[in-house]
C-alpha cells in the first residue's frame, strides 16, 4: 500500500471523498458499542460462576490457624490468602503481603492519602510541603493519574519505551529533586501499551538513590498472570526482592487484585512491601477497619487453591480474549499497514492495545468513532491531566464486545483513522 504521506493533493482529495462516503454508510448502521474501559466480557464472568458454590452454609469457615472467618479479626488477611496473593504477584515471602478489600485502586488511594496526612515512616506529611511531585510513565493508566491529581500532586510525564520507563530520566529526577515522592508503574503488560519491564529496568528501579527519603515506587502489578498465550509469556523480576538486594527494602509498594481473575469489584486485593512499611500502614488500617472480608478471602483460596489453580483458570480467560486481540490486530495490519498514518503495539497479555495516530489526530478520531456509535477511551486519558502533548495516543479495549461486534467496531475505527489522517494531510497542503 502507498503511504498517505506520498499521495498528491489530488489523490488525497479523491481518497477523502471515498472515505467520507464509507463513513456515511457506517453511521447509518446505528452501532452502539462501548469500548472505553477494559471490562471482561460476560462470557469471561461465566467461567468463574462456580466460585459462588465454594462456600455454603455448611462449609467450615475456619482458617488453617483456627480463626473463624465469620467473626472480627485478622486485619492483614488470612494466612492462606496472603500466600495465594504472594504467589500471584511473584512475591517470595507471604509475610510481605497484606490482603485488603475488593480493589487495589482503593489501597493505592489510601496509600497516597496516608502519605499526605501522616507522612511516610515518620517523614513530614506531604500536605505540609510546598511541593509534591510524582513521575508518570506515559501513556499510562488514567486512574493512577486521577488519584495524584485529586490530591494536588504535580505530575511529570516520563516517556515509555518497550523496556519500561525512560530510566535515564527517572534516575535524574529522583536523585536530584527531593520534591519527587513517587512514580506510578504498571510493570507487566502495561496499560495501555502491553509492555513489560526488562530485567535491567527493574534492577535500575531497585537501585535508585532518591533525594527524598520518603520516595516510593507504586508498582501496580495488575496483569501479573494475564497472559494471552501459553507458549509466549513475559516474566518480570520480583521488585520486592530486588529492592532488598539493592539495600532499598522500603522503597516499593506493590499492588495487585483478582478483579480480572474472579469478579471485578468482588475479588480480593493486596499490597506487598517491607515489614517496616506494612507495620506503619497497619497503624492506620486498624483505625479504618476491624478486618476486611475474610469470607471472600477464604472463598478465593478454596476456589483457586494455589498459583497452579490461578494459572489454569486464566487460560480460560485467554481463550476468550485471544481471538479478540488477534481480530483487532489483523484488521489494523490489513487496513492501516504501510499507510504511514498509525503504529500500534502487539501485546502478549494484559487488556489493551495502544495505537499512535498522526500528531493532532487522536481527539478527532475518537470523536468520529463516537459520532458513528463506538465509544473509545477519551483521547488524552492515558496522560496526566488528560493532556496528550502530541494528541496521538488511543487506547483500544477489545475485551468486552462480542467478536462480531468487535469486528464492526474495529472496521469503523480504522475507517476513522484513515478519514482523519487524510483530512490532516489535506490541511497541511492548505497551509
BAVOZA-668210 format. One record per residue (C-alpha): residue in one letter; x, y, z; residue number from 1. Coordinates in pm, whole numbers. Layout:
N
<code a	u X	v Y	w Z	pos NUM>
...
This chain:
431
<code x	u 0	v 0	w 0	pos 1>
<code x	u 113	v 351	w -75	pos 2>
<code x	u 179	v 575	w 222	pos 3>
<code x	u -75	v 854	w 260	pos 4>
<code x	u 215	v 1094	w 300	pos 5>
<code x	u 331	v 1014	w -54	pos 6>
<code x	u -5	v 1099	w -211	pos 7>
<code x	u -54	v 1416	w -412	pos 8>
<code x	u -319	v 1667	w -313	pos 9>
<code x	u -545	v 1541	w -595	pos 10>
<code x	u -504	v 1180	w -483	pos 11>
<code x	u -581	v 1279	w -124	pos 12>
<code x	u -896	v 1464	w -234	pos 13>
<code x	u -1019	v 1155	w -420	pos 14>
<code x	u -934	v 933	w -125	pos 15>
<code x	u -1105	v 1168	w 120	pos 16>
<code x	u -1425	v 1174	w -88	pos 17>
<code x	u -1437	v 793	w -96	pos 18>
<code x	u -1370	v 767	w 279	pos 19>
<code x	u -1645	v 1021	w 351	pos 20>
<code x	u -1895	v 804	w 164	pos 21>
<code x	u -1781	v 494	w 356	pos 22>
<code x	u -1817	v 685	w 683	pos 23>
<code x	u -2173	v 792	w 597	pos 24>
<code x	u -2261	v 427	w 530	pos 25>
<code x	u -2101	v 323	w 861	pos 26>
<code x	u -2302	v 584	w 1053	pos 27>
<code x	u -2623	v 454	w 901	pos 28>
<code x	u -2570	v 115	w 1069	pos 29>
<code x	u -2664	v 264	w 1406	pos 30>
<code x	u -2387	v 99	w 1606	pos 31>
<code x	u -2395	v 130	w 1985	pos 32>
<code x	u -2074	v -15	w 2126	pos 33>
<code x	u -1875	v 90	w 2433	pos 34>
<code x	u -1503	v 8	w 2425	pos 35>
<code x	u -1399	v 277	w 2671	pos 36>
<code x	u -1286	v 53	w 2959	pos 37>
<code x	u -1104	v -277	w 2992	pos 38>
<code x	u -1403	v -478	w 3110	pos 39>
<code x	u -1423	v -857	w 3099	pos 40>
<code x	u -1691	v -988	w 2864	pos 41>
<code x	u -1999	v -1164	w 3004	pos 42>
<code x	u -1855	v -1494	w 2878	pos 43>
<code x	u -1547	v -1433	w 3096	pos 44>
<code x	u -1764	v -1377	w 3402	pos 45>
<code x	u -1945	v -1702	w 3327	pos 46>
<code x	u -1627	v -1912	w 3355	pos 47>
<code x	u -1594	v -1834	w 3727	pos 48>
<code x	u -1958	v -1864	w 3833	pos 49>
<code x	u -1882	v -2182	w 4026	pos 50>
<code x	u -1676	v -1978	w 4273	pos 51>
<code x	u -2015	v -1898	w 4424	pos 52>
<code x	u -2061	v -2268	w 4509	pos 53>
<code x	u -1742	v -2298	w 4713	pos 54>
<code x	u -1878	v -2155	w 5038	pos 55>
<code x	u -2217	v -2270	w 5166	pos 56>
<code x	u -2399	v -2261	w 5499	pos 57>
<code x	u -2246	v -2598	w 5585	pos 58>
<code x	u -1885	v -2500	w 5499	pos 59>
<code x	u -1601	v -2489	w 5751	pos 60>
<code x	u -1520	v -2120	w 5796	pos 61>
<code x	u -1201	v -2171	w 5996	pos 62>
<code x	u -858	v -2074	w 5866	pos 63>
<code x	u -556	v -2302	w 5889	pos 64>
<code x	u -473	v -2129	w 6219	pos 65>
<code x	u -822	v -2188	w 6358	pos 66>
<code x	u -955	v -1834	w 6313	pos 67>
<code x	u -1328	v -1811	w 6240	pos 68>
<code x	u -1372	v -1608	w 5920	pos 69>
<code x	u -1727	v -1518	w 6021	pos 70>
<code x	u -1603	v -1305	w 6309	pos 71>
<code x	u -1386	v -997	w 6366	pos 72>
<code x	u -1008	v -1008	w 6345	pos 73>
<code x	u -701	v -1052	w 6124	pos 74>
<code x	u -667	v -705	w 5974	pos 75>
<code x	u -382	v -809	w 5742	pos 76>
<code x	u -567	v -1102	w 5580	pos 77>
<code x	u -599	v -1472	w 5646	pos 78>
<code x	u -270	v -1665	w 5605	pos 79>
<code x	u -398	v -1870	w 5311	pos 80>
<code x	u -498	v -1557	w 5119	pos 81>
<code x	u -163	v -1389	w 5190	pos 82>
<code x	u 12	v -1692	w 5044	pos 83>
<code x	u -216	v -1705	w 4736	pos 84>
<code x	u -168	v -1336	w 4658	pos 85>
<code x	u 209	v -1360	w 4714	pos 86>
<code x	u 222	v -1642	w 4458	pos 87>
<code x	u 12	v -1446	w 4210	pos 88>
<code x	u 228	v -1134	w 4247	pos 89>
<code x	u 555	v -1325	w 4235	pos 90>
<code x	u 650	v -1212	w 4587	pos 91>
<code x	u 887	v -1454	w 4760	pos 92>
<code x	u 760	v -1412	w 5118	pos 93>
<code x	u 388	v -1407	w 5209	pos 94>
<code x	u 479	v -1213	w 5524	pos 95>
<code x	u 543	v -917	w 5292	pos 96>
<code x	u 173	v -911	w 5195	pos 97>
<code x	u -142	v -756	w 5340	pos 98>
<code x	u -471	v -870	w 5189	pos 99>
<code x	u -734	v -595	w 5195	pos 100>
<code x	u -1074	v -549	w 5034	pos 101>
<code x	u -1204	v -580	w 4680	pos 102>
<code x	u -990	v -328	w 4487	pos 103>
<code x	u -621	v -246	w 4458	pos 104>
<code x	u -718	v 106	w 4348	pos 105>
<code x	u -859	v 164	w 4698	pos 106>
<code x	u -527	v 59	w 4852	pos 107>
<code x	u -336	v 294	w 4621	pos 108>
<code x	u -569	v 582	w 4706	pos 109>
<code x	u -534	v 511	w 5078	pos 110>
<code x	u -156	v 490	w 5049	pos 111>
<code x	u -137	v 831	w 4882	pos 112>
<code x	u -388	v 975	w 5130	pos 113>
<code x	u -195	v 841	w 5429	pos 114>
<code x	u 128	v 986	w 5290	pos 115>
<code x	u -43	v 1323	w 5252	pos 116>
<code x	u -186	v 1335	w 5605	pos 117>
<code x	u 62	v 1136	w 5814	pos 118>
<code x	u 379	v 1110	w 5610	pos 119>
<code x	u 585	v 800	w 5534	pos 120>
<code x	u 771	v 629	w 5819	pos 121>
<code x	u 787	v 946	w 6026	pos 122>
<code x	u 871	v 1187	w 5745	pos 123>
<code x	u 691	v 1519	w 5702	pos 124>
<code x	u 332	v 1471	w 5581	pos 125>
<code x	u 317	v 1564	w 5215	pos 126>
<code x	u 34	v 1811	w 5278	pos 127>
<code x	u 277	v 2025	w 5479	pos 128>
<code x	u 529	v 2051	w 5196	pos 129>
<code x	u 542	v 2336	w 4946	pos 130>
<code x	u 555	v 2098	w 4651	pos 131>
<code x	u 495	v 1727	w 4593	pos 132>
<code x	u 573	v 1570	w 4255	pos 133>
<code x	u 503	v 1230	w 4100	pos 134>
<code x	u 658	v 1071	w 3792	pos 135>
<code x	u 404	v 935	w 3544	pos 136>
<code x	u 527	v 700	w 3271	pos 137>
<code x	u 304	v 781	w 2975	pos 138>
<code x	u 99	v 658	w 2804	pos 139>
<code x	u -24	v 516	w 3133	pos 140>
<code x	u -324	v 427	w 3347	pos 141>
<code x	u -571	v 714	w 3375	pos 142>
<code x	u -698	v 614	w 3720	pos 143>
<code x	u -345	v 640	w 3862	pos 144>
<code x	u -319	v 993	w 3732	pos 145>
<code x	u -664	v 1077	w 3868	pos 146>
<code x	u -553	v 988	w 4222	pos 147>
<code x	u -246	v 1211	w 4221	pos 148>
<code x	u -438	v 1492	w 4051	pos 149>
<code x	u -710	v 1462	w 4316	pos 150>
<code x	u -454	v 1532	w 4589	pos 151>
<code x	u -299	v 1826	w 4403	pos 152>
<code x	u 27	v 1644	w 4334	pos 153>
<code x	u 224	v 1776	w 4036	pos 154>
<code x	u 262	v 1508	w 3770	pos 155>
<code x	u 563	v 1481	w 3540	pos 156>
<code x	u 548	v 1281	w 3217	pos 157>
<code x	u 818	v 1018	w 3169	pos 158>
<code x	u 825	v 861	w 2819	pos 159>
<code x	u 761	v 487	w 2794	pos 160>
<code x	u 979	v 250	w 2592	pos 161>
<code x	u 928	v -122	w 2515	pos 162>
<code x	u 1165	v -192	w 2810	pos 163>
<code x	u 974	v 33	w 3052	pos 164>
<code x	u 1002	v 399	w 3152	pos 165>
<code x	u 1296	v 611	w 3033	pos 166>
<code x	u 1524	v 522	w 3323	pos 167>
<code x	u 1784	v 789	w 3248	pos 168>
<code x	u 1513	v 1048	w 3310	pos 169>
<code x	u 1376	v 863	w 3614	pos 170>
<code x	u 1719	v 837	w 3776	pos 171>
<code x	u 1797	v 1203	w 3707	pos 172>
<code x	u 1470	v 1336	w 3852	pos 173>
<code x	u 1457	v 1102	w 4152	pos 174>
<code x	u 1818	v 1165	w 4255	pos 175>
<code x	u 1815	v 1544	w 4218	pos 176>
<code x	u 1469	v 1662	w 4326	pos 177>
<code x	u 1353	v 1591	w 4682	pos 178>
<code x	u 1001	v 1700	w 4587	pos 179>
<code x	u 968	v 1385	w 4373	pos 180>
<code x	u 792	v 1146	w 4611	pos 181>
<code x	u 684	v 863	w 4385	pos 182>
<code x	u 632	v 705	w 4046	pos 183>
<code x	u 339	v 509	w 3902	pos 184>
<code x	u 432	v 180	w 3736	pos 185>
<code x	u 240	v -98	w 3562	pos 186>
<code x	u 539	v -329	w 3514	pos 187>
<code x	u 381	v -620	w 3329	pos 188>
<code x	u 166	v -588	w 3016	pos 189>
<code x	u 142	v -217	w 3088	pos 190>
<code x	u -176	v -19	w 3044	pos 191>
<code x	u -219	v 68	w 2758	pos 192>
<code x	u 84	v -47	w 2556	pos 193>
<code x	u 122	v -401	w 2686	pos 194>
<code x	u 495	v -354	w 2754	pos 195>
<code x	u 675	v -548	w 3028	pos 196>
<code x	u 971	v -400	w 3213	pos 197>
<code x	u 1307	v -556	w 3131	pos 198>
<code x	u 1534	v -704	w 3399	pos 199>
<code x	u 1770	v -411	w 3355	pos 200>
<code x	u 1488	v -161	w 3406	pos 201>
<code x	u 1369	v -334	w 3724	pos 202>
<code x	u 1721	v -354	w 3866	pos 203>
<code x	u 1770	v 16	w 3794	pos 204>
<code x	u 1447	v 88	w 3979	pos 205>
<code x	u 1565	v -113	w 4278	pos 206>
<code x	u 1900	v 70	w 4279	pos 207>
<code x	u 1754	v 423	w 4270	pos 208>
<code x	u 1914	v 677	w 4503	pos 209>
<code x	u 1628	v 914	w 4583	pos 210>
<code x	u 1690	v 1266	w 4710	pos 211>
<code x	u 1372	v 1218	w 4920	pos 212>
<code x	u 1385	v 957	w 5196	pos 213>
<code x	u 1009	v 909	w 5157	pos 214>
<code x	u 1022	v 841	w 4782	pos 215>
<code x	u 822	v 529	w 4691	pos 216>
<code x	u 769	v 323	w 4375	pos 217>
<code x	u 398	v 249	w 4328	pos 218>
<code x	u 423	v -86	w 4149	pos 219>
<code x	u 77	v -182	w 4021	pos 220>
<code x	u 123	v -541	w 3909	pos 221>
<code x	u -232	v -552	w 3775	pos 222>
<code x	u -171	v -804	w 3494	pos 223>
<code x	u 70	v -1041	w 3669	pos 224>
<code x	u -99	v -1357	w 3533	pos 225>
<code x	u -296	v -1209	w 3243	pos 226>
<code x	u -126	v -1386	w 2953	pos 227>
<code x	u -285	v -1427	w 2611	pos 228>
<code x	u -67	v -1722	w 2509	pos 229>
<code x	u 55	v -2039	w 2683	pos 230>
<code x	u 383	v -2056	w 2495	pos 231>
<code x	u 483	v -1687	w 2474	pos 232>
<code x	u 467	v -1511	w 2809	pos 233>
<code x	u 651	v -1222	w 2968	pos 234>
<code x	u 827	v -1282	w 3300	pos 235>
<code x	u 946	v -997	w 3523	pos 236>
<code x	u 1171	v -985	w 3827	pos 237>
<code x	u 1029	v -961	w 4180	pos 238>
<code x	u 1073	v -593	w 4266	pos 239>
<code x	u 1040	v -662	w 4641	pos 240>
<code x	u 1340	v -898	w 4635	pos 241>
<code x	u 1539	v -671	w 4403	pos 242>
<code x	u 1490	v -372	w 4634	pos 243>
<code x	u 1604	v -582	w 4930	pos 244>
<code x	u 1918	v -688	w 4740	pos 245>
<code x	u 1992	v -326	w 4649	pos 246>
<code x	u 1961	v -212	w 5010	pos 247>
<code x	u 1632	v -29	w 4948	pos 248>
<code x	u 1374	v -260	w 5113	pos 249>
<code x	u 1133	v 22	w 5196	pos 250>
<code x	u 1132	v 188	w 4854	pos 251>
<code x	u 845	v -1	w 4689	pos 252>
<code x	u 474	v -65	w 4736	pos 253>
<code x	u 339	v -342	w 4512	pos 254>
<code x	u -32	v -375	w 4441	pos 255>
<code x	u -249	v -642	w 4280	pos 256>
<code x	u -601	v -780	w 4280	pos 257>
<code x	u -815	v -1059	w 4137	pos 258>
<code x	u -1052	v -807	w 3976	pos 259>
<code x	u -995	v -953	w 3628	pos 260>
<code x	u -929	v -1303	w 3760	pos 261>
<code x	u -1253	v -1357	w 3951	pos 262>
<code x	u -1530	v -1095	w 3952	pos 263>
<code x	u -1445	v -726	w 3901	pos 264>
<code x	u -1546	v -543	w 4217	pos 265>
<code x	u -1589	v -867	w 4411	pos 266>
<code x	u -1235	v -1003	w 4422	pos 267>
<code x	u -956	v -960	w 4673	pos 268>
<code x	u -672	v -707	w 4661	pos 269>
<code x	u -331	v -692	w 4823	pos 270>
<code x	u -29	v -476	w 4889	pos 271>
<code x	u 324	v -611	w 4925	pos 272>
<code x	u 613	v -421	w 5080	pos 273>
<code x	u 876	v -432	w 5354	pos 274>
<code x	u 784	v -521	w 5714	pos 275>
<code x	u 859	v -165	w 5822	pos 276>
<code x	u 627	v -17	w 5558	pos 277>
<code x	u 348	v -265	w 5630	pos 278>
<code x	u 371	v -215	w 6008	pos 279>
<code x	u 341	v 159	w 5950	pos 280>
<code x	u 33	v 108	w 5730	pos 281>
<code x	u -131	v -122	w 5982	pos 282>
<code x	u -130	v 157	w 6240	pos 283>
<code x	u -378	v 342	w 6018	pos 284>
<code x	u -561	v 33	w 5892	pos 285>
<code x	u -657	v -66	w 6245	pos 286>
<code x	u -832	v 272	w 6271	pos 287>
<code x	u -1003	v 214	w 5935	pos 288>
<code x	u -1136	v -138	w 5982	pos 289>
<code x	u -1159	v -423	w 6229	pos 290>
<code x	u -1098	v -655	w 5938	pos 291>
<code x	u -1166	v -697	w 5568	pos 292>
<code x	u -1399	v -958	w 5417	pos 293>
<code x	u -1236	v -1282	w 5529	pos 294>
<code x	u -1518	v -1495	w 5391	pos 295>
<code x	u -1442	v -1365	w 5042	pos 296>
<code x	u -1071	v -1425	w 5102	pos 297>
<code x	u -1149	v -1784	w 5203	pos 298>
<code x	u -1377	v -1829	w 4901	pos 299>
<code x	u -1093	v -1730	w 4668	pos 300>
<code x	u -841	v -1955	w 4841	pos 301>
<code x	u -1065	v -2260	w 4827	pos 302>
<code x	u -1156	v -2196	w 4465	pos 303>
<code x	u -811	v -2123	w 4320	pos 304>
<code x	u -606	v -2311	w 4583	pos 305>
<code x	u -264	v -2201	w 4456	pos 306>
<code x	u -73	v -2048	w 4164	pos 307>
<code x	u -139	v -2358	w 3956	pos 308>
<code x	u -512	v -2313	w 4002	pos 309>
<code x	u -489	v -1945	w 3912	pos 310>
<code x	u -285	v -2025	w 3601	pos 311>
<code x	u -530	v -2287	w 3475	pos 312>
<code x	u -821	v -2053	w 3537	pos 313>
<code x	u -657	v -1769	w 3345	pos 314>
<code x	u -619	v -1996	w 3042	pos 315>
<code x	u -1000	v -1991	w 3018	pos 316>
<code x	u -992	v -1612	w 3007	pos 317>
<code x	u -713	v -1617	w 2748	pos 318>
<code x	u -912	v -1850	w 2522	pos 319>
<code x	u -1192	v -1591	w 2515	pos 320>
<code x	u -969	v -1283	w 2487	pos 321>
<code x	u -704	v -1404	w 2243	pos 322>
<code x	u -931	v -1421	w 1932	pos 323>
<code x	u -1047	v -1065	w 2006	pos 324>
<code x	u -695	v -926	w 2026	pos 325>
<code x	u -594	v -1116	w 1714	pos 326>
<code x	u -900	v -989	w 1527	pos 327>
<code x	u -822	v -625	w 1607	pos 328>
<code x	u -454	v -665	w 1524	pos 329>
<code x	u -536	v -837	w 1194	pos 330>
<code x	u -770	v -553	w 1095	pos 331>
<code x	u -515	v -289	w 1195	pos 332>
<code x	u -247	v -455	w 986	pos 333>
<code x	u -465	v -524	w 680	pos 334>
<code x	u -625	v -177	w 676	pos 335>
<code x	u -353	v 53	w 814	pos 336>
<code x	u -29	v -136	w 749	pos 337>
<code x	u 203	v 53	w 516	pos 338>
<code x	u -8	v 370	w 510	pos 339>
<code x	u 231	v 563	w 735	pos 340>
<code x	u -52	v 707	w 944	pos 341>
<code x	u -50	v 485	w 1255	pos 342>
<code x	u 156	v 243	w 1458	pos 343>
<code x	u 39	v 10	w 1732	pos 344>
<code x	u 157	v -238	w 1993	pos 345>
<code x	u 116	v -615	w 1976	pos 346>
<code x	u 84	v -721	w 2342	pos 347>
<code x	u 123	v -1076	w 2470	pos 348>
<code x	u -101	v -1010	w 2768	pos 349>
<code x	u -300	v -752	w 2959	pos 350>
<code x	u -619	v -583	w 2844	pos 351>
<code x	u -527	v -319	w 2587	pos 352>
<code x	u -375	v -232	w 2252	pos 353>
<code x	u -215	v 111	w 2218	pos 354>
<code x	u -228	v 295	w 1887	pos 355>
<code x	u -41	v 612	w 1797	pos 356>
<code x	u -206	v 807	w 1516	pos 357>
<code x	u -56	v 1107	w 1338	pos 358>
<code x	u 8	v 1400	w 1570	pos 359>
<code x	u -301	v 1611	w 1629	pos 360>
<code x	u -543	v 1339	w 1518	pos 361>
<code x	u -640	v 1132	w 1824	pos 362>
<code x	u -923	v 1352	w 1955	pos 363>
<code x	u -1078	v 1381	w 1609	pos 364>
<code x	u -1058	v 1003	w 1553	pos 365>
<code x	u -1224	v 928	w 1888	pos 366>
<code x	u -1494	v 1191	w 1816	pos 367>
<code x	u -1562	v 1042	w 1470	pos 368>
<code x	u -1597	v 694	w 1624	pos 369>
<code x	u -1839	v 824	w 1888	pos 370>
<code x	u -2047	v 1003	w 1624	pos 371>
<code x	u -2084	v 669	w 1443	pos 372>
<code x	u -2171	v 476	w 1759	pos 373>
<code x	u -1843	v 341	w 1901	pos 374>
<code x	u -1723	v 488	w 2230	pos 375>
<code x	u -1348	v 467	w 2298	pos 376>
<code x	u -1139	v 584	w 2593	pos 377>
<code x	u -1112	v 961	w 2567	pos 378>
<code x	u -811	v 1081	w 2370	pos 379>
<code x	u -554	v 1215	w 2616	pos 380>
<code x	u -677	v 996	w 2904	pos 381>
<code x	u -352	v 797	w 2901	pos 382>
<code x	u -155	v 1110	w 3000	pos 383>
<code x	u -156	v 1324	w 3318	pos 384>
<code x	u -431	v 1585	w 3329	pos 385>
<code x	u -587	v 1418	w 3023	pos 386>
<code x	u -344	v 1605	w 2801	pos 387>
<code x	u -151	v 1409	w 2540	pos 388>
<code x	u 112	v 1660	w 2416	pos 389>
<code x	u 104	v 1506	w 2068	pos 390>
<code x	u -270	v 1426	w 2063	pos 391>
<code x	u -183	v 1093	w 1906	pos 392>
<code x	u -237	v 807	w 2154	pos 393>
<code x	u -556	v 600	w 2155	pos 394>
<code x	u -625	v 309	w 2391	pos 395>
<code x	u -816	v 18	w 2237	pos 396>
<code x	u -1001	v -214	w 2477	pos 397>
<code x	u -1103	v -529	w 2283	pos 398>
<code x	u -1236	v -747	w 2565	pos 399>
<code x	u -1599	v -654	w 2632	pos 400>
<code x	u -1775	v -669	w 2291	pos 401>
<code x	u -1860	v -995	w 2121	pos 402>
<code x	u -1631	v -1099	w 1837	pos 403>
<code x	u -1891	v -990	w 1581	pos 404>
<code x	u -1939	v -650	w 1748	pos 405>
<code x	u -1565	v -608	w 1784	pos 406>
<code x	u -1510	v -670	w 1413	pos 407>
<code x	u -1764	v -399	w 1329	pos 408>
<code x	u -1608	v -160	w 1580	pos 409>
<code x	u -1252	v -224	w 1458	pos 410>
<code x	u -1352	v -168	w 1095	pos 411>
<code x	u -1519	v 160	w 1189	pos 412>
<code x	u -1214	v 259	w 1391	pos 413>
<code x	u -966	v 208	w 1105	pos 414>
<code x	u -1202	v 396	w 873	pos 415>
<code x	u -1198	v 691	w 1114	pos 416>
<code x	u -818	v 677	w 1137	pos 417>
<code x	u -794	v 691	w 757	pos 418>
<code x	u -1050	v 970	w 724	pos 419>
<code x	u -900	v 1196	w 990	pos 420>
<code x	u -547	v 1130	w 861	pos 421>
<code x	u -647	v 1227	w 507	pos 422>
<code x	u -811	v 1544	w 639	pos 423>
<code x	u -498	v 1630	w 836	pos 424>
<code x	u -272	v 1583	w 535	pos 425>
<code x	u -505	v 1792	w 318	pos 426>
<code x	u -495	v 2063	w 581	pos 427>
<code x	u -115	v 2063	w 561	pos 428>
<code x	u -143	v 2125	w 184	pos 429>
<code x	u -369	v 2422	w 258	pos 430>
<code x	u -115	v 2562	w 499	pos 431>
